[in-house]
Amino acid sequence: MEFFGKKGQTKCVKVVKDENEAVLDMDIIVNFGTKVQVVAEEVQKKVKNAVETMTGLNVAVVNVSVSGIVREKNANAEEEE
């Protein structure tokens, strides 16, 4: 996170909603070696579909920002904690 200038960031999703439409801003962390663009597009599709299905709101856009990259060993160690 410090590499990207976002020390101590705790919130990773921001939602701005008007009457029947929502805009979502998300920060994600990806594994080193993954294709960031492919992962970001997949996150956009799945989040949009899930929010629309669960809430009935129209999701205008899902903005995805990569806030970090972790090595596979670090990701596994964090999951075990």
C-alpha positions as CSV (number, residue, x, y, z in Angstrom):
1,M,0.0,0.0,0.0
2,E,2.8,2.4,0.8
3,F,4.2,1.9,-2.7
4,F,1.1,3.4,-4.1
5,G,1.0,6.3,-1.6
6,K,-2.0,5.0,0.4
7,K,-0.8,4.3,3.9
8,G,-3.3,2.9,6.4
9,Q,-6.2,2.8,4.0
10,T,-9.1,1.0,5.6
11,K,-12.0,1.6,3.2
12,C,-11.9,-0.1,-0.1
13,V,-15.4,0.6,-1.5
14,K,-17.2,3.9,-2.0
15,V,-20.8,4.1,-3.2
16,V,-22.5,7.2,-4.5
17,K,-26.2,6.7,-5.0
18,D,-29.0,8.9,-6.3
19,E,-32.6,7.8,-6.8
20,N,-32.2,4.6,-8.8
21,E,-28.6,4.6,-9.9
22,A,-25.3,3.9,-8.1
23,V,-21.6,4.5,-8.9
24,L,-19.1,2.3,-7.1
25,D,-15.4,3.1,-6.6
26,M,-13.3,0.1,-5.4
27,D,-9.7,-0.5,-4.5
28,I,-8.4,-4.0,-5.0
29,I,-5.1,-5.8,-4.3
30,V,-4.0,-8.3,-6.9
31,N,-1.5,-11.2,-6.9
32,F,1.9,-10.5,-8.6
33,G,1.9,-12.0,-12.1
34,T,-1.8,-11.7,-12.8
35,K,-3.1,-9.7,-15.7
36,V,-4.4,-6.6,-13.9
37,Q,-6.7,-5.5,-16.7
38,V,-8.4,-8.9,-16.9
39,V,-8.9,-9.0,-13.1
40,A,-10.3,-5.5,-13.0
41,E,-12.8,-6.1,-15.8
42,E,-13.9,-9.3,-14.1
43,V,-14.4,-7.5,-10.8
44,Q,-16.4,-4.8,-12.5
45,K,-18.7,-7.3,-14.2
46,K,-19.3,-9.5,-11.0
47,V,-19.8,-6.5,-8.7
48,K,-22.2,-4.8,-11.0
49,N,-24.2,-8.0,-11.5
50,A,-24.2,-8.8,-7.7
51,V,-25.3,-5.3,-6.6
52,E,-28.0,-5.0,-9.3
53,T,-29.3,-8.5,-8.4
54,M,-29.3,-7.9,-4.6
55,T,-30.6,-4.3,-4.6
56,G,-32.5,-3.7,-7.8
57,L,-30.5,-0.5,-8.3
58,N,-29.0,0.3,-11.7
59,V,-25.2,0.4,-11.4
60,A,-24.0,3.0,-13.8
61,V,-20.3,2.3,-13.4
62,V,-17.9,0.3,-11.2
63,N,-14.5,2.1,-11.0
64,V,-11.7,-0.3,-10.0
65,S,-8.3,0.9,-8.8
66,V,-5.4,-1.3,-8.0
67,S,-4.1,-0.3,-4.6
68,G,-1.5,-3.0,-4.2
69,I,0.2,-6.0,-5.6
70,V,1.2,-8.9,-3.4
71,R,3.4,-12.0,-3.9
72,E,1.6,-15.3,-3.8
73,K,3.5,-16.3,-0.6
74,N,2.4,-13.1,1.2
75,A,-1.3,-13.6,0.1
76,N,-1.3,-17.1,1.5
77,A,0.2,-16.0,4.8
78,E,-2.4,-13.2,5.2
79,E,-5.3,-15.7,4.5
80,E,-4.0,-18.0,7.2
81,E,-4.1,-15.2,9.9
